[in-house]
């Protein structure tokens, strides 16, 4: 079995060296596909983003179980679903098993790290007033205000996954036809209708704010950029939404996915065809979309309880 040699830089922030070795290991020894490798690296990079956010100066060898438990608490508070958390934990465990294999560590800090129990829980849904209140809470006097407003309008207008939002490209905006082209799971493309409010805010951001930014190399076509000119990270979108919810004292537990759930629920409550909603959401199976019919039934049940004279 080949070994990947590391140079000990005596520097806590030597994540890049270990991640590069992990990437080689996944490709050469595990023979994983590019998408699978990217998913593993994404999970590890989320830990790095957590450390940066908390201003912890830790390298991979410094991480302890308590830090990873704090990381889990953090992504839970950001609104990540139990399913996403379980996948992230699996990726981090894979990274640390690799470090053990390479004799970088003598003990695995992830050994006692438990994934959340998975269950089919219906998500919190935002009503139209909730969505308006969140968007109205955006401070448009700040440089990122126009971007954040365009972003949330797009999330709700198109029902995108957060990964689809951050990877949305300027070259895939077909506003004259009323569509955007989205790259979904498995690199599958689909056309999604976009509403006039989202189009308006994207144009304001693109023409009045983004046009003054200097994108980093290979980021020129991404629509939503951070202050360094790179495409936004998933975590940043979670943080933006969490901060806005706190700003208006919203008690609901929300995340970027809440906008997607709300988009689908509002369509079905309004009488949209289930197949059309499936197509817009990019669901492989109609059974995935059918969760929203359950939400709709609960909505109807509550309406009967509230308004029926015999209830």
N, C-alpha and C positions, 0 to 999 in steps of 0.2 A: 504494500500500500504506500503510495508516494506521500511524502510529507511536504508541507508548505512552510518554509522557513520565515520566521518573524525576526525583525530587528527590534530589540527592546529600546525604545527611545527614552525610557524613564520619564515618560510624559503621560499623564492620566488621559489626555484626549487623543489616544491613538486608535480610535475606533476604525478609521479608514483602513488601516493595515489589516486588522482582523476581519473586517467585512470583505475586503478583497480576497483574502484567503478562503473565507466561507463561500464566496461566490465561485471561486475556482473549484472548491470541493463539491459543491452542488452540481456544477456542470460536468466535471471530469469523473468523479467517483459515483455520484448519484444519477448522472445522465438525465437531469431534469430539464424540462422545456424552459425557454426564456421567460414565459409568463409565470411559471412556478417559481423560478429563481427570483424574479422581480417581486413576487408576493412575499417570499421569505425576507428579502432585503428591506422591503417596505415595513415589515413588522419590526425589524431591528431598528430601522430609522425612526420609528415612532418613539422608541425608548430614548433615543438621542434627543429628539424634539422635547420630550418630557424633561430631560436633564437640563436642557438649555432654558426651558421655560421656568424651571425651579432654580436656575443658576447653581446647579450642582456640578462640581468639577470632578466627575468620576469617569474613569475608563472602564472597559468591560470587566477587568479583574477586580475592580473596587465595588462592583454592584453586589448588594446583599438582598436576601429575601424581603426584608422590610422595605427596601427601595422599590422592588418590583410590586409589592402589595400597594404601595403608595401610588405607583404608576397605574395599577388597575383601578384604584379608587378615582384617580384623575380622569381616565378615559370613560369611566362610568358616569361621572359628573358632567362630562362633556356631552353625554347622550348616546354613546356607542351601545349598540344592541348586544345582548348576551352572545348571540351568534358571532358577531364581529370580534368581540372580546375573546371568545374561545379560539378563533382562528389566529388572532394576534399572539395569544399565549403559546399556541402550537409552534408558531414561527420562532418565537424567542427561545423556547425550549430546544428547538433544533439548532439554533445558533450556539447555545451553551453546551449541548452535547458535542458539537464540533470542537469547541475550545477544550473540552475534556479529552477528546480523542487526540488532539494535538499537544496535550500536556501543558497547555497554557494555564489551566486551573487544576487544582487537586480536589475541589468540591464544587458541586452544581448548585448555584443559588436558586434555580428554578424547580428543584426536586419536590419541594412542598408547595409550589405555587398551584393553586386550584383554579380551574376554569369555572365560570358561573354555570349554574344549572340552566339547561335550555328548556324552554317551554313555549308553546304557541300563545303568546300574550298579545292581545290587541293593543296597538300603540295609541298614545294620546293623539288626538286630532285637533287641529286649530280650526276655529271658525273664521269667517271672513273678517270679522272685527279684530280677532286675535292677530291675524296676518297684517292687517292695516296698522294696528298698534305697534307691532314689532318693526315694520318698515318705517313708520313715522318716527320711531325712536332713534333712527340713524342720524348722526350729526353730520349734516352736509357741509359744514364749514371746515371739516377736516379733509385732508387730501384723499383719504381712503373712503370718504362718505359716498361719493358718486359710484365708486366701484361696488361697495357693499350693497347699495340700493339696487343696482343693476343685477347683481348676483342673486339677491333674494327674490326679486321679481322673476328672474329666469327660473330659479328653483321651483317656484310655485306655478308659473305659467306652463312649464314643460314637464314637471314631475321627474326631474333628473335625479339620478344617483349622485352622491357627492363626487365620486371619481369622474363621472361624465361631465360634471360642472367644471371641475378644475382643468380638464383636458379639452374643453370646448375651444375650437379654433376660429379665428376670424374668417379664414377661407371656407368655413363650413356654415356661415350665416347666409341664408337665402331669404332675406327679408322681403324682397319683391314678390316671392312666392308664398311668404308666410310660414317658412319652415327653418329649422336648424338641423344639420346632420350631426348625429351623436354616435360616438364609438362606445358601445356597451360591453357587457361581459363577453369574453371570448373573442374580443375585437370585432364583434358584429356591428355593422352600421345600420342605423335606422333614421328615418326622417320624422321629426316631431314638430307638430304645429306650435307656433309661438304667438302669444297675444300682443296686442298693441302697446300695453303698459310696459311690458318687458322690452319690446323693440325700442320704445322711446328712451328708456333708461340706459340701455346698452349704447345707443347712439350718443347720448349725452356723455357717458363715461368714455367711450371710444374716441369721440371727436374733441372733447374739451379737457380731458384729463390724461387718458392713456397716450394720446398723440404727443404729449410733452415728456413721456417717460422714455428711457433708453433700455430696451429689452436686452437681457443677456443673450449670448450666442445660443442658438437653437431654441430660444423662447420667443422669437419674433412673432410667431403665428398664434400663440396662446392668448386668449382674450383677457383673462383675469390675471394680473401680475401683482406681485408683492412690491414693497418699496425698493427691493434690490433688483427689480427687473426680471425676476424669475416667476414661473407659474406658481400660483398659490398651493400650499399643501392642504391635505384633507384636514389635518389637525387645526389649521388656522381657520377654516370655515366653521368647524365645531366651536372654536373659541369665540368667534365673532357672534354666532347665534346665541351662545350661552350668555355672553355679556349683554346682549340686547334684551334677552328674557329677564335677566336680573335687573336691568335698568327700569323696566316697567313692572317689576314685582310679579312676574308671571309665575304661577305655582305649578303649571304643567311641566312635565319633564320632556323637554324638546331637544331636537337635534336637526341636522340637515335633512335626515330621512323623514322627519315629521312633516316637512313641506311636501314631500313626495306622497306620503300617506294622505295628506289633506287634499292634494290635487286629485288623487284617484277617488277618494270618498266623495268629494263635492261633485265630481263628474257623474258618479253612479247615483247619488242622491238626486241629481238633476235629470236622470233618465238616460244617461249615455249607455250605449251598447257595450256589453262586457268585452266582446272581441276587439272593439275599437280601443278600449282602455288597455287591454292586454298589449296591443300593438304599440300604443304610445309609451307604455312603461317598459317595453322590451322584455316581457316575461316569456320564457321558453314554453311554459305550460299554462293553460287557462286556469288550472287549479290554484296556481300562485295568485292570480288575480282575484279568484273567488273569495279570498279573505275579505275583500271590500264589500261583497254582498252580505257577509256576516255583519260588518259594521253598519251597513245600510239597514239590515233587519233590526239591529239594536236601536238605531235611530227611529225606526218606525214603531218599535215597541214602546220607547219612551214617549213618543207622540201620542200613542193610544192611552198610555197610563195618565198622561197629563190632560188630555182633552176629551176622552170618551166619558160620556155621562155615567156609565155603569162601572167605571174604574174607581 
